[in-house]
């Protein structure tokens, strides 16, 4: 950028508030959790010279409200967030921009032009639709292999998932309701997977029908909902949870439709726990994580990082669950916690937000199958005997426990190890804020204020 150094002191408050909202909107619409969004907005406020004690936020999934009240004047603005998706490249860019603006002392125009460029880039992706569809197939194939299928069934699952991905994509292009798109994709994937069961070569012909639509599972909103709730962003967390339930319900509706069309026998009660700990499990975990990383638009340089993290997470879970006999929820918690702790330091080295490193690695542990087992049971509740009804309820309870365990595993290390693992980041922001104060004393009145603001990272 040409413009770097300049005073922000005389910039209108309205312009500063709008820039803060630009950051919040871009993060929310890209799949960021509320804690990270507020952190980056506060960091931008520090750069813009807004005293942190005077700023108040109200976060929901669809609206962000910011109030600035310095006891002389009060100004409130809000922004609607209408287009939600997952774009981790945008989350990385925004996080890096908030640091870079402080380090290089951007003037307001330079900061605004960077945000405008990011909004344009948010509409493009690192990967073409064809590559993304193949990645969706590989991700579902990886899930199928984690459930214990053979490699022929892996291929069948990937083909069915690719077709389902294109069905959803064209439904979106036609402007059809998102939940209908999800149901149509799940129905198409399941029908294709059913017909592959008549093809020769696989000893596990029913497994593709279990895994072929798992690219539709809203893993990141699901984890973010629990993260928001644990960090007291109750409204946002509840809205994300409701959105997740609706998506899973739409998936289940599509699956039930496929079952009705093809007269598919019951297959949802098949065991999805592998019968041992194999090297193929590590390969499957890496493939699933890399496939979902492409869907999430993670930069290519981080794909192997996501794959390696998944190997650690799933390997830890399998070792504890299958090798030691630990309950699945506790084993999943341990796998998520191990990756989260490792991811803190690694994310600092590669200058990437912690969530971008950690969440793709734990996605292969999300129990999407157990969720729609419960909902399928609800659809057929009048015809279920007591045994199948019990299986459906157990699946629902187990899925809830596993998701909670994964979310807590990802979040708890953040809370407990924050001051130890990110001490260097604390010192860095403290230094930058002190430099900003030297240029504009009105920003932070005391050294204590600088120290308090430096915790907003």
HELIX and SHEET records of a PDB file:
HELIX    1   1 UNK A   13  UNK A   29  1                                  17    
HELIX    2   2 UNK A   34  UNK A   48  1                                  15    
HELIX    3   3 UNK A   52  UNK A   54  5                                   3    
HELIX    4   4 UNK A   88  UNK A  104  1                                  17    
HELIX    5   5 UNK A  108  UNK A  121  1                                  14    
HELIX    6   6 UNK A  129  UNK A  146  1                                  18    
HELIX    7   7 UNK A  151  UNK A  173  1                                  23    
HELIX    8   8 UNK A  178  UNK A  196  1                                  19    
HELIX    9   9 UNK A  207  UNK A  211  1                                   5    
HELIX   10  10 UNK A  214  UNK A  216  5                                   3    
HELIX   11  11 UNK A  219  UNK A  230  1                                  12    
HELIX   12  12 UNK A  234  UNK A  262  1                                  29    
HELIX   13  13 UNK A  279  UNK A  295  1                                  17    
HELIX   14  14 UNK A  300  UNK A  302  5                                   3    
HELIX   15  15 UNK A  303  UNK A  318  1                                  16    
HELIX   16  16 UNK A  319  UNK A  324  3                                   6    
HELIX   17  17 UNK A  328  UNK A  349  1                                  22    
HELIX   18  18 UNK A  354  UNK A  363  1                                  10    
HELIX   19  19 UNK A  368  UNK A  379  1                                  12    
HELIX   20  20 UNK A  381  UNK A  383  5                                   3    
HELIX   21  21 UNK A  386  UNK A  421  1                                  36    
HELIX   22  22 UNK A  423  UNK A  439  1                                  17    
HELIX   23  23 UNK A  447  UNK A  453  1                                   7    
SHEET    1   A 3 UNK A  55  UNK A  59  0                                        
SHEET    2   A 3 UNK A  63  UNK A  69 -1                                        
SHEET    3   A 3 UNK A  74  UNK A  80 -1                                        
END                                                                             
